[in-house]
């Protein structure tokens, strides 16, 4: 939680003004019972004698105290809310920026549901906690202690009942808070699990319905919802004791006060106004402790949520630090990508996904990567931009060890069109110019090479045509071509096409490969399930179960690599002749 306090830095003035005006409001409120006592003991008798001026004087003082208290309260509410929302905005921005800096390994470990939960529910709890804390943390204890002190100024003997009552109340609050904090943490953890289930059902609704799994998913959801409800009920049962315990203690103290006060009024030791003042002070304590109870519940939730946010912000990413080495400069300018004995194992995986991979790709060459499903093709190219870090071996990109290239610089050198076409809401231009500021001519060239010019030209507004989130107003093939155009518009030194043409027909795929072959100076890595898509590559890397089982040209591999030969035969390619040619 200490780490989160630094986000208050820009709102210190607001964080001081808010509680200060709440304190002033409380100070004026503590004067009200004394004025009421004066009204009863002096004003009313004077009025009965024909002099109403003391009544009007006390009434005017009460009205003034009410107006000034209202203005102080309004000012305090404004600055407290401004500080709380400001801190939440700073925290939200820090969390989002931190999320963007995390490696794939860290994101996989945390999970989407947890990140969304932290950015929404947890952050709102922290904001509410800060707001309530600034408004009440100074006011409520001050009113409770101030009311007790003011009661002693009225009558010491009658006020002795305040001391045990307040001590009992603070003890009850401390015990309830100690019991509820860990339970609210469990509630938030259960919320993460429920968010994860809901997210899976939303994204996979078509698969669930296609396999008739609605009933099973409903049972799964209701099971987790019931589990969350059970934890919430357990936590709320304890926190719900706050108000009744407060009422019982205060009302018992008030009964004792009224009983002893009545006896002393009858004996002439107290006035009626003084008893009313003492009862008012006891009522103020009751109201403030109810507020304090709600404050503690809200702050308890905020503390639990803040701890989870702090844990998220403390998450480190492997790609933040550079690997120590002395070869940060260029040592072979002719190399585009080189793997030397590279192995990689996903966290918590039983076996490596890649093992002892070695190959060299020169600048301006085209490298094809092919292999059975699950052979590690996507994993391999994810190591090049450091989405993941290799667990063993060395990777060289553009003549430099990958660990000695700053991550931002490395990723500016690489353009990627992944298997899944991620289209964002906005215009075509917005999606194509994500990597850098792109001119109209550069956009036209990129979409022409990607074979996307035909459908973009037909849309109203061309590059200013609006796309829906996820590209729902595009076909699968159009999304893939736009995805490829985005990678090309970046004008990278290395272009990676990770099975990004799987939805294209053979003619469009062939036209795309022909256009890519005319690119001058750009190194291209093509991952494909189709042997025909990589047949014209300068070299082809064949993977099988995470191992490199072949590297060379198309015809060489047909003769020397059984895995590659089997892939070609299964696709109707034998002896270098393709059925689709």
QUIQUI-V654612 format. One record per residue. N is the residue number from 1. SS is DSSP state (helix for helix, strand for strand, loop for the rest). PHI is phi as a letter, one per 40 degrees, with the letter a starting at -180 (* if undefined). PSI is psi in degrees with one decimal (none if undefined). Layout:
n = [N | N]
ss = [SS | SS]
phi = [PHI | PHI]
psi = [PSI | PSI]
This chain:
n = [1 | 2 | 3 | 4 | 5 | 6 | 7 | 8 | 9 | 10 | 11 | 12 | 13 | 14 | 15 | 16 | 17 | 18 | 19 | 20 | 21 | 22 | 23 | 24 | 25 | 26 | 27 | 28 | 29 | 30 | 31 | 32 | 33 | 34 | 35 | 36 | 37 | 38 | 39 | 40 | 41 | 42 | 43 | 44 | 45 | 46 | 47 | 48 | 49 | 50 | 51 | 52 | 53 | 54 | 55 | 56 | 57 | 58 | 59 | 60 | 61 | 62 | 63 | 64 | 65 | 66 | 67 | 68 | 69 | 70 | 71 | 72 | 73 | 74 | 75 | 76 | 77 | 78 | 79 | 80 | 81 | 82 | 83 | 84 | 85 | 86 | 87 | 88 | 89 | 90 | 91 | 92 | 93 | 94 | 95 | 96 | 97 | 98 | 99 | 100 | 101 | 102 | 103 | 104 | 105 | 106 | 107 | 108 | 109 | 110 | 111 | 112 | 113 | 114 | 115 | 116 | 117 | 118 | 119 | 120 | 121 | 122 | 123 | 124 | 125 | 126 | 127 | 128 | 129 | 130 | 131 | 132 | 133 | 134 | 135 | 136 | 137 | 138 | 139 | 140 | 141 | 142 | 143 | 144 | 145 | 146 | 147 | 148 | 149 | 150 | 151 | 152 | 153 | 154 | 155 | 156 | 157 | 158 | 159 | 160 | 161 | 162 | 163 | 164 | 165 | 166 | 167 | 168 | 169 | 170 | 171 | 172 | 173 | 174 | 175 | 176 | 177 | 178 | 179 | 180 | 181 | 182 | 183 | 184 | 185 | 186 | 187 | 188 | 189 | 190 | 191 | 192 | 193 | 194 | 195 | 196 | 197 | 198 | 199 | 200 | 201 | 202 | 203 | 204 | 205 | 206 | 207 | 208 | 209 | 210 | 211 | 212 | 213 | 214 | 215 | 216 | 217 | 218 | 219 | 220 | 221 | 222 | 223 | 224 | 225 | 226 | 227 | 228 | 229 | 230 | 231 | 232 | 233 | 234 | 235 | 236 | 237 | 238 | 239 | 240 | 241 | 242 | 243 | 244 | 245 | 246 | 247 | 248 | 249 | 250 | 251 | 252 | 253 | 254 | 255 | 256 | 257 | 258 | 259 | 260 | 261 | 262 | 263 | 264 | 265 | 266 | 267 | 268 | 269 | 270 | 271 | 272 | 273 | 274 | 275 | 276 | 277 | 278 | 279 | 280 | 281 | 282 | 283 | 284 | 285 | 286 | 287 | 288 | 289 | 290 | 291 | 292 | 293 | 294 | 295 | 296 | 297 | 298 | 299 | 300 | 301 | 302 | 303 | 304 | 305 | 306 | 307 | 308 | 309 | 310 | 311 | 312 | 313 | 314 | 315 | 316 | 317 | 318 | 319 | 320 | 321 | 322 | 323 | 324 | 325 | 326 | 327 | 328 | 329 | 330 | 331 | 332 | 333 | 334 | 335 | 336 | 337 | 338 | 339 | 340 | 341 | 342 | 343 | 344 | 345 | 346 | 347 | 348 | 349 | 350 | 351 | 352 | 353 | 354 | 355 | 356 | 357 | 358 | 359 | 360 | 361 | 362 | 363 | 364 | 365 | 366 | 367 | 368 | 369 | 370 | 371 | 372 | 373 | 374 | 375 | 376 | 377 | 378 | 379 | 380 | 381 | 382 | 383 | 384 | 385 | 386 | 387 | 388 | 389 | 390 | 391 | 392 | 393 | 394 | 395 | 396 | 397 | 398 | 399 | 400 | 401 | 402 | 403 | 404 | 405 | 406 | 407 | 408 | 409 | 410 | 411 | 412 | 413 | 414 | 415 | 416 | 417 | 418 | 419 | 420 | 421 | 422 | 423 | 424 | 425 | 426 | 427 | 428 | 429 | 430 | 431 | 432 | 433 | 434 | 435 | 436 | 437 | 438 | 439 | 440 | 441 | 442 | 443 | 444 | 445 | 446 | 447 | 448 | 449 | 450 | 451 | 452 | 453 | 454 | 455 | 456 | 457 | 458 | 459 | 460 | 461 | 462 | 463 | 464 | 465 | 466 | 467 | 468 | 469 | 470 | 471 | 472 | 473 | 474 | 475 | 476 | 477 | 478 | 479 | 480 | 481 | 482 | 483 | 484 | 485 | 486 | 487 | 488 | 489 | 490 | 491 | 492 | 493 | 494 | 495 | 496 | 497 | 498 | 499 | 500 | 501 | 502 | 503 | 504 | 505 | 506 | 507 | 508 | 509 | 510 | 511 | 512 | 513 | 514 | 515 | 516 | 517 | 518 | 519 | 520 | 521 | 522 | 523 | 524 | 525 | 526 | 527 | 528 | 529 | 530 | 531 | 532 | 533 | 534 | 535 | 536 | 537 | 538 | 539 | 540 | 541 | 542 | 543 | 544 | 545 | 546 | 547 | 548 | 549 | 550 | 551 | 552 | 553 | 554 | 555 | 556 | 557 | 558 | 559 | 560 | 561 | 562 | 563 | 564 | 565 | 566 | 567 | 568 | 569 | 570 | 571 | 572 | 573 | 574 | 575 | 576 | 577 | 578 | 579 | 580 | 581]
ss = [loop | helix | helix | helix | helix | helix | helix | helix | helix | helix | helix | helix | helix | helix | helix | helix | helix | helix | helix | helix | helix | helix | helix | helix | helix | helix | helix | helix | helix | helix | helix | helix | helix | helix | helix | helix | helix | helix | helix | helix | helix | helix | helix | helix | helix | helix | helix | helix | loop | loop | loop | loop | helix | helix | helix | helix | helix | helix | helix | helix | helix | helix | helix | helix | helix | helix | helix | helix | helix | helix | helix | helix | helix | helix | helix | helix | helix | helix | helix | helix | helix | helix | helix | helix | helix | helix | helix | helix | helix | helix | helix | helix | helix | helix | helix | helix | helix | helix | helix | helix | helix | loop | loop | helix | helix | helix | helix | helix | helix | helix | loop | helix | helix | helix | helix | helix | helix | helix | helix | helix | helix | helix | helix | helix | helix | helix | helix | helix | helix | helix | helix | helix | helix | helix | helix | helix | loop | loop | helix | helix | helix | helix | helix | helix | helix | helix | helix | helix | helix | helix | helix | helix | helix | helix | loop | helix | helix | helix | helix | helix | helix | helix | helix | helix | helix | helix | helix | helix | helix | helix | helix | helix | helix | helix | helix | helix | helix | helix | helix | helix | helix | helix | helix | helix | helix | helix | helix | helix | helix | helix | helix | helix | helix | helix | helix | helix | helix | helix | helix | helix | helix | helix | helix | loop | helix | helix | helix | helix | helix | helix | loop | loop | loop | helix | helix | helix | helix | helix | helix | helix | helix | helix | helix | helix | helix | helix | helix | helix | helix | helix | helix | helix | helix | helix | helix | helix | helix | helix | helix | loop | helix | helix | helix | helix | helix | helix | helix | helix | helix | helix | helix | helix | helix | helix | helix | helix | helix | helix | helix | helix | helix | helix | helix | helix | helix | helix | helix | loop | loop | loop | loop | helix | helix | helix | helix | helix | helix | helix | helix | helix | helix | helix | helix | helix | helix | helix | helix | helix | helix | helix | helix | helix | helix | helix | helix | helix | helix | helix | helix | helix | helix | helix | helix | helix | helix | helix | helix | helix | helix | helix | helix | helix | helix | loop | loop | loop | loop | helix | helix | helix | loop | loop | loop | loop | loop | loop | loop | loop | loop | loop | loop | loop | loop | loop | strand | strand | strand | strand | strand | strand | strand | strand | strand | strand | loop | loop | loop | loop | loop | loop | loop | loop | loop | strand | strand | strand | strand | strand | strand | strand | strand | strand | loop | loop | loop | strand | strand | strand | strand | strand | strand | loop | loop | loop | loop | loop | helix | helix | helix | helix | helix | helix | helix | helix | loop | loop | loop | loop | loop | loop | loop | strand | strand | strand | strand | strand | strand | loop | loop | strand | strand | helix | helix | helix | loop | loop | helix | helix | helix | helix | helix | helix | loop | strand | strand | strand | strand | loop | loop | loop | loop | loop | loop | loop | loop | strand | strand | helix | helix | helix | helix | helix | loop | loop | loop | loop | loop | loop | loop | helix | helix | helix | helix | helix | helix | helix | helix | helix | helix | loop | loop | loop | helix | helix | helix | helix | helix | helix | loop | loop | loop | helix | helix | helix | loop | strand | strand | loop | helix | helix | helix | loop | loop | loop | loop | helix | helix | helix | helix | helix | helix | helix | helix | helix | helix | helix | helix | helix | helix | loop | loop | loop | loop | strand | strand | strand | strand | strand | loop | loop | loop | loop | loop | loop | loop | helix | helix | helix | helix | helix | helix | helix | helix | helix | helix | helix | helix | loop | loop | loop | loop | loop | strand | strand | strand | strand | strand | loop | loop | loop | helix | helix | helix | helix | loop | loop | loop | loop | strand | strand | strand | strand | strand | strand | loop | loop | strand | strand | strand | strand | strand | strand | loop | helix | helix | helix | helix | helix | helix | helix | loop | helix | helix | helix | helix | helix | helix | helix | helix | helix | loop | loop | strand | strand | loop | loop | strand | strand | loop | loop | loop]
phi = [* | d | c | c | c | c | c | c | d | c | b | c | c | c | c | c | c | d | c | c | c | c | c | c | d | c | c | c | c | c | c | c | d | c | c | c | c | c | c | c | c | b | c | c | d | c | c | c | c | h | b | c | c | c | c | c | c | c | c | c | c | c | c | c | c | c | c | c | c | c | c | c | c | c | c | c | c | c | c | c | c | c | c | c | c | c | c | c | c | c | c | c | c | c | c | c | c | c | d | c | c | c | c | d | c | c | c | c | c | c | g | c | c | c | c | c | c | c | c | b | c | c | c | c | c | c | c | c | c | c | c | c | c | c | c | b | c | c | c | c | c | c | c | c | c | c | c | c | c | c | c | c | c | c | a | c | c | c | c | c | c | c | c | c | c | c | c | c | c | c | c | c | c | c | c | c | c | c | c | c | d | c | c | c | c | c | d | c | c | c | c | d | c | c | d | c | c | c | c | c | c | c | c | b | c | c | c | c | c | c | b | g | c | d | c | c | c | c | c | c | c | c | c | c | c | c | c | c | c | c | c | c | c | c | c | c | c | c | c | c | c | d | c | c | c | c | c | c | c | c | c | c | c | c | c | c | c | c | c | c | c | c | c | c | c | c | c | g | c | b | c | c | c | c | c | c | c | c | c | c | c | c | c | c | c | d | c | c | c | c | c | c | c | c | c | c | c | c | c | c | c | c | c | c | c | c | c | c | c | c | c | c | c | c | c | c | b | c | c | c | b | c | c | c | a | b | b | c | c | c | b | a | c | c | c | c | a | a | b | b | f | c | b | a | b | c | d | g | c | c | a | c | c | b | a | f | c | b | a | b | b | c | c | g | c | b | b | c | b | a | i | c | d | g | c | h | c | c | d | c | c | c | c | c | c | g | c | b | b | c | c | a | g | b | b | b | b | f | g | b | d | c | c | b | b | d | d | c | c | d | c | c | c | b | b | b | b | c | d | c | c | c | b | c | c | i | c | d | c | d | c | c | b | c | c | a | c | b | c | c | c | c | c | c | c | c | c | c | c | c | g | b | c | c | c | c | c | c | c | c | g | f | c | c | c | c | b | c | c | g | g | c | c | b | c | c | c | c | c | c | c | c | c | c | c | c | c | c | c | c | f | c | c | b | b | b | b | c | f | c | b | c | c | c | c | c | c | c | c | c | c | c | c | c | c | c | c | c | c | b | g | c | c | b | b | b | b | a | c | c | c | c | c | b | c | c | c | c | a | b | b | b | b | a | f | g | b | c | b | a | a | i | c | d | c | c | c | c | c | b | b | c | c | c | c | c | c | c | c | c | b | g | b | b | g | g | b | b | c | c | c]
psi = [-30.1 | -34.7 | -32.9 | -21.1 | -25.8 | -17.9 | -5.3 | -7.2 | -44.4 | -1.5 | 24.7 | -39.6 | -46.2 | -39.0 | -19.1 | -43.6 | -43.2 | -58.3 | -32.6 | -44.6 | -29.7 | -37.7 | -40.8 | -41.8 | -43.5 | -38.4 | -43.8 | -36.6 | -33.3 | -19.6 | -18.2 | -47.4 | -33.5 | -39.6 | -39.9 | -41.8 | -40.9 | -38.6 | -41.3 | -44.9 | -30.3 | -43.9 | -48.5 | -46.8 | -39.0 | -38.3 | -39.4 | -26.1 | -2.9 | -5.1 | 102.4 | -0.4 | -39.0 | -33.4 | -48.5 | -35.8 | -49.0 | -37.5 | -42.0 | -39.5 | -42.7 | -42.3 | -40.9 | -44.0 | -38.0 | -44.8 | -47.5 | -40.8 | -39.6 | -44.0 | -40.7 | -42.7 | -42.9 | -43.7 | -43.8 | -42.2 | -40.7 | -51.1 | -33.7 | -44.0 | -38.2 | -41.4 | -44.1 | -46.3 | -34.0 | -44.7 | -42.2 | -39.7 | -43.8 | -43.7 | -41.3 | -42.9 | -42.0 | -40.7 | -42.2 | -43.7 | -39.3 | -39.9 | -40.3 | -24.0 | -12.4 | 144.9 | 166.6 | -36.3 | -45.5 | -41.3 | -39.7 | -39.2 | -40.9 | -49.1 | 145.2 | -41.9 | -40.4 | -42.3 | -45.2 | -40.6 | -41.7 | -40.8 | -16.8 | -80.0 | -48.5 | -41.9 | -37.9 | -38.0 | -40.1 | -43.0 | -46.2 | -38.0 | -43.7 | -43.7 | -50.1 | -38.0 | -47.0 | -32.0 | -34.6 | -15.8 | -29.5 | -37.3 | -52.1 | -50.9 | -35.5 | -42.9 | -42.1 | -51.7 | -37.5 | -39.5 | -37.7 | -43.5 | -44.2 | -34.8 | -37.7 | -28.6 | -23.9 | -52.2 | 122.3 | -47.1 | -46.0 | -25.5 | -6.5 | -24.5 | -22.1 | -36.6 | -56.3 | -34.1 | -45.1 | -39.5 | -42.4 | -40.4 | -46.1 | -36.4 | -43.5 | -42.3 | -43.8 | -42.8 | -45.2 | -39.9 | -41.4 | -34.1 | -29.4 | -30.9 | -53.6 | -30.7 | -36.6 | -30.1 | -41.5 | -38.0 | -44.3 | -37.1 | -40.2 | -32.7 | -39.2 | -46.2 | -40.1 | -41.7 | -41.5 | -44.7 | -45.1 | -43.2 | -43.3 | -39.4 | -34.8 | -47.5 | -28.8 | 25.9 | -35.0 | -41.3 | -42.5 | -44.4 | -36.3 | -31.8 | 9.4 | 38.2 | 15.6 | -43.6 | -45.1 | -40.1 | -34.9 | -44.0 | -39.5 | -44.9 | -48.2 | -33.0 | -46.2 | -35.8 | -41.4 | -36.8 | -45.8 | -42.5 | -40.4 | -43.7 | -38.1 | -41.5 | -42.2 | -41.9 | -42.0 | -29.4 | -39.5 | -47.4 | -27.4 | -15.3 | -17.1 | -52.7 | -49.8 | -38.5 | -42.6 | -46.5 | -43.2 | -48.7 | -46.5 | -43.9 | -36.1 | -43.1 | -36.3 | -37.9 | -44.8 | -41.3 | -46.2 | -40.3 | -51.3 | -34.4 | -38.4 | -40.7 | -42.9 | -31.2 | -41.6 | -31.7 | -6.2 | 8.7 | -17.7 | 154.1 | 163.6 | -38.3 | -37.9 | -37.8 | -43.4 | -40.2 | -43.8 | -41.5 | -39.5 | -41.3 | -39.4 | -38.5 | -39.1 | -41.8 | -42.2 | -49.5 | -44.5 | -34.2 | -30.7 | -43.7 | -42.6 | -36.5 | -46.4 | -37.8 | -44.9 | -41.1 | -45.9 | -44.6 | -35.6 | -46.0 | -41.5 | -39.0 | -43.8 | -44.0 | -39.2 | -36.6 | -38.6 | -37.3 | -42.0 | -39.8 | -40.1 | -44.6 | -23.7 | -7.2 | 125.7 | 160.8 | 138.2 | -27.7 | 0.5 | -32.3 | 145.5 | 145.3 | 136.0 | 131.9 | 161.6 | 0.6 | 48.3 | -19.3 | 176.1 | 129.2 | -12.3 | 94.3 | -12.8 | -9.8 | 130.0 | -54.6 | 136.8 | 130.0 | 131.2 | 100.6 | 41.8 | 130.9 | 152.7 | 136.4 | 126.9 | 149.0 | 133.7 | 9.0 | 149.9 | -28.2 | 160.0 | 145.0 | -27.5 | 143.3 | 118.8 | 54.1 | 128.6 | 128.9 | 163.9 | 134.1 | 123.0 | 161.2 | 139.5 | -5.5 | 163.9 | 126.1 | 126.5 | 138.8 | 126.4 | 156.5 | 166.8 | 163.3 | 132.4 | 13.6 | -9.2 | 18.3 | -51.0 | -38.4 | -41.1 | -49.4 | -21.3 | -18.0 | -23.5 | -47.5 | 9.7 | 37.1 | -35.5 | 154.4 | 135.4 | 141.3 | -13.4 | 146.6 | 179.4 | 141.7 | 132.6 | 133.3 | 122.8 | 42.6 | 5.9 | 144.0 | 132.6 | -32.1 | -16.8 | 9.4 | 124.2 | 140.4 | -44.1 | -43.5 | -41.8 | -45.4 | -21.0 | -25.1 | -15.1 | 133.6 | 132.3 | 131.9 | 106.1 | 173.8 | -45.5 | 125.7 | 103.3 | 103.3 | 131.6 | 154.1 | 139.6 | -161.3 | 167.9 | -40.7 | -43.0 | -41.4 | -36.2 | -25.3 | 31.7 | -34.6 | -30.7 | 174.5 | 123.1 | 134.4 | 168.6 | -40.3 | -39.9 | -37.3 | -45.4 | -41.1 | -41.7 | -44.9 | -27.4 | -45.8 | -38.6 | 1.4 | 31.3 | -3.0 | -34.8 | -48.6 | -23.9 | -40.7 | -28.5 | -13.9 | 144.8 | 124.8 | -6.0 | -109.8 | -13.5 | 7.4 | 141.5 | 133.3 | 142.3 | 165.9 | 130.3 | 3.7 | 38.0 | -21.1 | 20.8 | 155.6 | 170.0 | -43.7 | -38.1 | -39.7 | -41.6 | -41.0 | -37.3 | -36.2 | -42.8 | -41.5 | -37.7 | -42.0 | -36.0 | -36.9 | -24.4 | -14.5 | 57.2 | 163.8 | -32.6 | 125.1 | 125.6 | 120.6 | 99.7 | 85.2 | 37.7 | 5.2 | 21.3 | -25.4 | 0.1 | 147.3 | 167.0 | -38.0 | -45.1 | -38.5 | -41.4 | -41.5 | -38.4 | -46.2 | -36.6 | -41.9 | -38.5 | -33.6 | -19.9 | -6.0 | 134.2 | 119.5 | -13.9 | 131.1 | 131.0 | 130.3 | 121.0 | 118.8 | 130.1 | 152.5 | -14.6 | 124.3 | -33.3 | -26.8 | -19.7 | 4.0 | -27.8 | 8.2 | 153.8 | -38.4 | 154.5 | 130.3 | 124.4 | 123.9 | 145.8 | 115.9 | 43.6 | 3.8 | 147.2 | 113.6 | -0.6 | 143.3 | 123.4 | -161.7 | 167.2 | -54.8 | -35.2 | -42.2 | -32.3 | -31.7 | -28.8 | -13.5 | 106.0 | -36.5 | -45.6 | -40.6 | -40.6 | -40.0 | -44.2 | -42.7 | -40.5 | -22.0 | 12.5 | 25.6 | 113.0 | 133.7 | 21.0 | 2.1 | 125.9 | 143.2 | -25.0 | -7.8 | none]
